[in-house]
Amino acid sequence: MSSLLCPLCGAGKARPFLRRPELRVLRCPCGLAFAADDCPAEAYGADYFRKWGNPSAGLVAMKKRTYRRILAGVTRPGVRRVVDVGCALGWSLDAAREAGLEPAGVEVSEHAAREAGRRHDVRRSAGAFEAGAFDAATLVDVIEHVRDPVGLLRETCRLLKPGGLLALTTPDLSSLSARWMGSRWPYVIPEHVVYFDRATIRRALRQAGFEPFRIGPARKSLRADYVASILEARGDALGRWSSRLARLLRGLEIGIATGDLMAVASARP
């Protein structure tokens, strides 16, 4: 059982917000929502990465296209070294290298770090890199998995030079899909332990030493067969029926707003 103190403001005033059979989500008056229970570390083994689909050429290309959209938010003259915190299997690092940058990664999953480390400099902890070692950083669909999100942002800020840039994405609790679907929102899963909206992500960034200058919807490149695998992993009726519809469109790929936000911020001197 986790602490019921808010990970953002520290208050203990959260109330029930969303519920599914396998998890309970509370919401603090400050606006942050968070899971009442922790997700076990063993959830991030090899099976976690396999269940989102086999690493086919099409899936890897799709992931790279999404990452390039995010990387564009921090690509400026003088940006050379970039770190992806939560780099998973390293496809983001491949895309950064292909863009002419010098990438490195942080990945806590032993399985994923080993795979990505075959091709790139990947460490299990941000503390393994020197302070100020990077010009830019990315956090792609990572912060929602962390019980101490402000601590993660502070560690990421430490890695950056003064004025260094950060781009992050995370599910947006203020999005239309979140408000419409409630507990059926596909992002309400045991692995997600915090849920931000645009106001709370701005507050978290400022607490961690960043100055946000752009927060808006994130667009992802998605293949229909990838969407089907995610929906199927829900294990409920909505997931099964939705995945069947998605499989009818197999091979189709589009860039869409998916109910996520993207924030771009700079590290304060």
N, C-alpha and C positions, 0 to 999 in steps of 0.2 A: 504493500500500500504506500503510495506516495504522500508527501506532505500536501495538505490542502491549502497552503499559502500560495498566493498568486506569484508566478515566476517573474512577473514584470514589476509590480508595485509592492509586493510583500504582504499585502493585506490578507486576512483570513475571512473575507466576507463573500466568497463565491457561492453561487446558488446553482442548482441543477439547471442545465441548459439543453443538452441533447442526450439521448440514450438509445443504444442498440443492445442486443442481447449480450455482446461480448465487451462492451465498454460504456463508461459514463463520462460525459463531458460537462464541466462546470463553467460558469462565466462570472468573472469578477466585475464589480461596478466600474473599474477602470477600462473595461472593454475587452480584455484578453480572455479567451476561452482556453481551458486546459483539461487534459484527461485526469480523472481522479486516481487512476492506477498507472503504474509504469509499464512500459513494454520491456520484456526480458531481453538482455543483450544477445542471447542465442537466436533471437528472431532474425538477426542480420547475418546469418551464415550463407552458404552457397545457395540454398533453396530460395532464400529471399530474392536473389538476383535472377534465378531461373524462372520464377513464377511470372515475371513480367514479359516473358517471351524469349525464345532462343536467339542468340546473338547472330542473326543472319545479316548478310550485307545490307539488306533493306532497312533493318532495324538500326544498325549502326549508323547508316547514312542519315536516317531520320533524327537520331539523337544528336548527331553532329550539326545538323541544320538548326535545330533548336538552340544548341549551345552558341552557335555563331550569332544568332539574334541577340543573345544575352551579352556575349563578348563585345559586340558592337557598342554597347553602352559604356564600356570603359576603355575602348581603343582610341587613344589620343596620340599626338606627336610626343615622343619621349617615353611612351609605355613600351617596355621591352619584356620585363619579367612579370609573369602572372601566376598566381597560385589559385587553384580550384580546391576549396575546402569542402570535402565530401565528394571526391572525384570518382567514386564508385569504381567501375572497371577501366577507367582511363580514356574513354572515348572523347571526353571533353578536352583532355590534354592532347590527344591526337589532333583535334580540330584547331587548338591554339597553335600547335607547332606548324600545322599546314598554313596557318595565317601569318607565319613568320615570327611568332613570339617564342619566348623561352619559358615553357610551362613547368610547373611542379605541382604536386598534389598532397593533400592531407586526406587520409581515409582510415577510419577506426575499425572497419571490418577487416579481419585478418585475410579472409578469402579475397575480397576485392582489392585490398592493398597489394597482395601478392601478385594478382593478375596484372594490375596497372603498373606495378613496379618492374615488370619485365621490360617495359618500354620507356619508363619515365622515372624521375626522382620523386618517389612517393614515401611519405613518412606517416606513422600511425598517430602522431600528435603534432599540433601546431607549434608546441613548445620545442620541437626538434629543429625548427628553423630559427635563424637569428632575427632579432627585431629589425624592422625596416628593410628587409631583404627584397621586397617586391614593390613594383610600381602599381599593380592592380590585383584585385582578388575577386573571385566569384563564389557565391553560395547558391547553388541551384537545387531547389527542393530539398533542403537540408535542415533549415532552422526549425521546421515543424516537428522534427524528430528528437529535439534536444530539450531536456527538462530545464536547463539553465541557458536560455537563448541569449540573454544579455552577456553572460560570461563567454559564450561562443563568439559573439560579435566583438567583445573586447580583445579576445585572443587574435581574431582576424585583423582588427585594427592595429595590434602590435606588430603584425607582419609587414605592414605598409609603411612606406616613407610618408612624411608629413605631406598632406595633399593627395596622397594615393587614393585611387578610386575603387569602390566596391559596387558590384551589381549583384543583387540577390533576387530570387523568386521564391514564392511560397503561396499556398492556397489563401485566397482572399475571403475572409468571413463576411465582408460587406458586399461581395459580388451578388449579382442577381441569382445565379444558380444556387449559392449557399442559402440565400434568404427564401428561395422558392422550395428547395428540396428538404431543408431541415436535416433531420437525422439520416435521411436517405442520400444526402450529398456524398458522392463517391470518395471525397477526401476524409470522411469520418471513418477512420480505420485505427486499429490498435497501435500501429507504428507511429501515428501522429499524436504527439502529446501536448502540443500547443497550437493554437489557431489565432492568427493575426488578422486584423483589418488594416486599412491604410493609416488610421490614427495611431493604433498601437505599434505598428512597425516603425512609424516615425519616432515615437517615444523611445522605443528600444534602441534605435540607432543613435539617438542623441545621448542616451544614458551611457552608451558604449564608446563615445568619442568620435562619432561621425556627424557630419552635417548633410542630411538628405536634401537633394535638390530636384529629384524627379521621382514620383511615385505614380504608377498607372497600371493598366492591365498588361499582363504578359501574354505574348502570342507563342504558341508551340506548333511545331510541325508534327502532325500525328497521322499515322497510317491506320486504316480501318482495322487491320488484323491485330495491331498492337492494342488499340482501344478495346477490341473484343477480349483479349487476354486479361486485361485489367478488370473489365466488368465481370468476367467469369470468375475471377479470383475472389469477388465479393461473397460468393457462395449463397446468395439469396435469389428470390424469384426475379426481382428487378434486374439483377446482374445477368442471370441466365437468359432472360428474354431480350435484354439490350445487346448482349454479346451475339446472339443469333442475327439480329438486325445488322450489327457492325460487320459480321462475317460475310454478309451478302455483298458488301462493298469492298471486299478484300483487294488489296493492292492500291486503293485510292489513298492519296495523301494530300492533306490540306493544312494551311497555317491558320489557326483559329485562336481566339481568346477562350480559355478553358476554365475561367473562374479563379485564375491565379493573378497575383500582383507582381510587378517588378519594381524594385526600388534601386535607385542609383544614388550613391552618397560619396562624400570625400572625407578622408581622415583629417580631423582638425590638427593643426600644428601643436 
